[in-house]
Amino acid sequence: MNNQMKSRVATLDDAHELAHLNTVFNGVQLEPKQLSSRLANPHCVETPIVAEVGNLIVGFASLCLVPRVFYDTPHAD
């Protein structure tokens, strides 16, 4: 068994697990269908990242990179 943690960009296939983890970690309940819709939105400025051990998603984060009008560099959250 591989116990090494890996990170990757979330996909639509992760919506069910991400919805569950979002409820557990953030207390925000979203249906997997809602989350899938948000993940599929090409105009979203967030990039969801998942952490996996084996084939199990054990955590997540979100990178928000926004281009700015008055600066040469984007803003990241």
Buried (B, 14 or more C-beta within 10 A) or exposed (E): EEEEEEEEEBEEEBBBBBBBBBEEEEEEEBEBEEBBEEBEEEEEBBEBBBBBBEEEBEEBEEEEEEEEEEEEEEEEE
